[in-house]
Amino acid sequence: MDNHFFIQRRVILNAGDVICIHCSHPVVILLRRNRREYKTYAVGQEGRFNHGCFTHFPVNLRIPQAGVWDILLEPMPVYRERFKYALNFIGHQELSAPALLKKNLMLVDVCD
């Protein structure tokens, strides 16, 4: 049985857009534009992703370049059964709206 479990979402994003990720438990978040790298990771091999392990949410990731992005969420094995998540997308034009500025979003810039 394969222990490799992750949730994958493929989306089209613009430079400056923000992915706001909420998770119920600690998770490894992987983000990549290269479809080949995603396929490599999906079969259990190491890939070159921008990633990190996060324990506090929300995580706000700012996208550096326009394109199609693969977002992978890989929960820790002990939390897989009850893992819940939500992805929200904020366009870069919306970030200048006064209501969002008042929230003082903590942004993580993604390197591509």
C-alpha positions in Angstrom: 0.0 0.0 0.0 1.3 3.4 -0.9 1.7 5.8 2.0 2.1 8.8 -0.3 -1.0 10.9 0.3 -1.5 14.5 -0.9 -4.2 16.8 -2.2 -3.5 18.5 -5.5 -5.0 21.5 -7.2 -4.0 23.0 -10.5 -4.9 26.7 -11.0 -4.1 29.6 -13.3 -2.7 32.6 -11.4 -1.3 36.0 -12.2 1.9 37.6 -10.8 1.2 39.1 -7.4 -1.9 36.9 -6.7 -2.0 35.4 -3.2 -3.1 31.9 -2.3 -4.6 31.9 1.2 -4.4 28.4 2.7 -6.2 27.3 5.9 -5.6 23.8 7.2 -6.9 21.9 10.3 -3.6 20.3 11.0 0.1 20.7 10.2 0.8 20.3 6.5 3.6 20.4 4.0 2.7 22.8 1.2 4.4 22.4 -2.2 4.0 24.9 -5.0 5.3 24.5 -8.6 4.7 25.6 -12.2 6.5 22.8 -13.9 4.1 20.0 -14.8 7.0 17.5 -15.1 8.1 18.2 -11.5 4.5 17.5 -10.3 4.4 14.2 -12.1 7.8 13.2 -10.6 6.5 14.0 -7.1 3.2 12.2 -7.7 4.9 8.9 -8.3 6.9 9.2 -5.1 10.2 10.6 -6.3 11.8 13.8 -5.1 10.9 16.9 -7.1 12.0 20.5 -7.1 9.2 22.4 -5.4 8.9 25.6 -3.4 7.7 24.2 -0.2 7.6 24.3 3.6 6.0 22.7 6.6 3.4 24.9 8.2 1.7 24.6 11.6 0.0 28.0 11.9 -2.7 29.2 9.5 -3.6 31.0 7.4 -0.5 30.7 5.1 -0.5 33.4 2.4 1.7 32.7 -0.5 2.3 35.5 -3.1 2.8 34.2 -6.7 5.9 35.6 -8.5 4.9 34.8 -12.1 1.7 34.3 -14.1 1.0 30.8 -15.2 -0.5 27.5 -14.3 0.5 26.4 -10.8 0.3 23.1 -9.0 -0.6 23.4 -5.3 0.0 20.2 -3.2 -1.0 19.8 0.4 0.6 16.8 2.2 -0.7 16.4 5.7 1.3 14.5 8.3 0.4 10.8 8.3 -1.2 10.9 11.8 -3.7 13.7 10.6 -4.8 12.3 7.3 -8.1 10.8 8.4 -9.5 14.1 9.8 -7.6 16.6 7.6 -9.6 19.6 6.3 -8.5 22.5 4.2 -9.6 25.6 2.3 -7.9 27.5 -0.5 -8.8 31.1 -1.2 -7.3 33.1 -4.0 -6.8 36.9 -3.8 -6.1 38.8 -7.0 -3.2 41.3 -6.8 -5.6 44.2 -7.6 -7.7 43.3 -4.6 -4.7 43.5 -2.2 -4.8 47.3 -2.5 -8.4 47.4 -1.2 -8.6 49.2 2.1 -10.3 46.4 3.9 -7.5 44.0 3.1 -4.8 46.4 4.0 -6.3 46.8 7.5 -6.0 43.0 8.0 -2.2 43.3 7.7 -1.8 40.1 5.7 1.5 38.2 6.4 2.7 37.3 2.9 5.3 34.7 1.9 6.9 35.4 -1.4 7.4 32.3 -3.6 10.6 32.0 -5.6 10.4 30.5 -9.0 
